[in-house]
Amino acid sequence: SLLRMSGVDIAGVYTHFANAAAKNLFHANEQNKQFSQLVELLESKDMPTGLCHASGSAAILNLPDARYDMVRAGTILYGQYPGSHLAVRPELKETWTLKSRIVAVRKLSAGTGVGYGGEWSASRPTRAAIIAVGYSDGFTVMPESVARRMLSPIRVVAEKVLRKPSAPHVVVNGQRSPVIGRISMQMCSIDVTDIPGAKVGDEVIIPARRTTTSSLIPRVYVE
């Protein structure tokens, strides 16, 4: 009935994988199988399919049989891997970096809460820095307070002993600094206690997905 409608031309047939970056690709392969069968059915009935496409960044690397007529490269164009479980891991060149600056530094006594709800509190005298970036800018990583609540008690103890941070971090003066407290709309706090030279105006490098970063952030282009 669709083909009989005037003014309708089929430009393509496509799907999008829900689990292309998973460690177990069973569901992705099943989805690809069903899509392939649909395309074959349409072709067997002499129905036009146009361009067939299914693969985003993760599927490009993990599902070579799902490339069809074209692919939809997204995050890999910006030098970012779409996941940790990849069959192919090409060398990617980072093409962009999200940066902000420290706008304030405060000394906190032990027990002082930070952020909405006071979910994070200082376990020691702490130097906290405020940086001018928040969830409205696309910085939506999980703050340390929430990340640690999701860990098992055994893992929390192990990380304290091994001093391996699990919370999201930014980079200040070449050193990692954990996000503390909830991320606000245009601000968030980081712990710079172990970066004694950190001061107002210092540049902060922020891990973020290019595809989720606000288009309102000023762009600076370099050759």
N, C-alpha and C positions, 0 to 999 in steps of 0.2 A: 504493500500500500504506500510505503514511503517513496518508492521509485515512481509510482504513478502520479505523485504530487507535482504540479507544475512549479517551476522555479527552484526545485531542490536538486542540488548536485552533491554527491558524496565526495568530499575532499579527502577523507581518510578514515581509518578505523584504528582505535588505540585503546590501551589500558595503562594502568599504573600499578606497580608492584607495592604491596604492603610490607613484604618481608625480604626485600632483596639484599638488605645489609645484615641479615640474621646469620648466626653461626650455622644453623641448620636450614638449608635451602629447600626443604621438602615442599613447603607451602608455596614458595615462589615458583618452583618448577611445576607444581600442579596448576598454578594460575597461568603460567606460560603455555602449558599443554592445552588448557581450555581455550585460551585465546587463539592459539594456532589452529585448533579444530574449528573455531568459529570462522576464521579467515578462509580455511579450506572449504567450509560449507558454502560460504558466500561465493567463492570462486567457482565451485561446482555448479552453482545455479546461474552462472554468468552474470552475477551481480557485481558492479564496480566496487572496489575497496579503496581506491585511491592510495595514499601513502599509509602503510601500516607501521605503527611504532609503539613501543612499550617500555623501553629502557631509559631510566634516569641514571644519575651518576653511579649509584650502587650496582644497578643491574648491568651497566656497561662493563664493569669490572668483574662481576660475579656470574653473569648469565650470558655467555657468548652466543648461545642459541636464540637469544631474544632481541637481537639487534634489528632484524627485519629491514625495512627500507631506510630508516633513519633512527637516530637516537636523540635523547633530550639531555645533553650534558648541562648540569647546573653547578653544584658546589665545587666540582673538580676544576671548573674553569677559573676558580679563584684560588686554586692551590690548596684546597682543603679536602681531606679524605671524607667520604660519606659514612664511614664506620670503621670499626677495628677488625672485623672479620671479612677480609677481602682476599679473593683467590689471586688477584693480580694487584700489585701495589706499585704503580709506576712512580718514578721520581717527579714530584710536582713542585713547581716553583711558586712560592707565595706571591700573589699579585696585589695584595692589599693588606692593610693593618688598621685596626680601629684603635685610636689613641685619644686620651683625655689628659687632664692635668689635676694635680692636687690643689684644692682650693682652700683647705683648712687643715690644721693639725691640732689635735687636742690630747692632753695627758689625762688618762683615766685611772682612778684608783681601783683596786681589786673589788669586784662585786658590782661595778657600774654596768648598767644595761645599755645596749645599743640598738637602735632601730625600732620600728613599729612593734609593739607588743613586748619589747624588752626580751626577746627570745634568746639573744646572746648576751652573756655577761662576762666581764673580764675576770679571768682566774688569777691574774697577776697585775701589777701596775703596767699599764699599756699605753703606747702611743698609737692613737687612731687617726687615720687620715681620711678626709672626705674627698671623693673624686666626682667630677661633674659628668656622670653618666648614670643612666637608670633604665628601668624596663621599657620606658617609652622610646628609648633609643635602640632597643633590641637586645640589651644586656639582661638576659633572663636566666642566667645560670643560677643554680641552687646555692644559697648562702651556706656558710659553714654550720650554722646552728641547725638548719634543716637537714643538711647532708649527714651530720653526725647522728641525728635522731634515727635515721634510716639504717644505720649500720648496726650489726649485732654487737652486744657488749664485749664479746671476745675480740672482735675485730678492732673495736675502739681501743681496748687495752693494748692489743698488739701494735697498733699504729703509734700509740703513745710511747711504747718501749722502743720501737724501731724508728720513731720520728719520721714517719712517712705520711705526709699530708694527703687527705682524701678530698678535702674541700676545694672548690674552685679558687683559682688564684689569678691575680693580675701580676704584671711585672713592673717594678719600680727600680730605676737605676741598675738594671740587669739582675735584680733579685726578685724572687717570688714573694708575693704578699697575699695572704688569704682574705677573702671577702668575709666580713663579719656583720651579723644582723641582717634584717630583711633589706632587699634592694628596693629603693623608693622609685618614684616616677622618673626623676632626673638626677638623683644623687644615690651614692652608696658609700659604705665605709669599709676600710681595709685596715689590717693590723700592720703597722710599720715599726713595731717595737724592735725587731731585729735588723732594721735598716736605719741606723742612727742618723745617717746623712739626709734622709728624706725630708723635704721641705715644700712649702707652698710654691707652686709653679713648676714642680718637677713633672716630667712627662710620664704617663702611665700607658702601658700597652695592655690592651684588653682582649681576651680571647672571645670571639663571637663568630657566629655564622654570617657570612656575607648576605645570604638570602633573607635573613631576619633583621638585618640592621636598617634602621629608619632612613628613609630617603631624605629626611630633613637635616641630617648631619652634613656639615660642609665637607666637600671633597677637595683634596689637594692632590694634584696629579704631578708625577715626576717621571722623567725619562730614564 
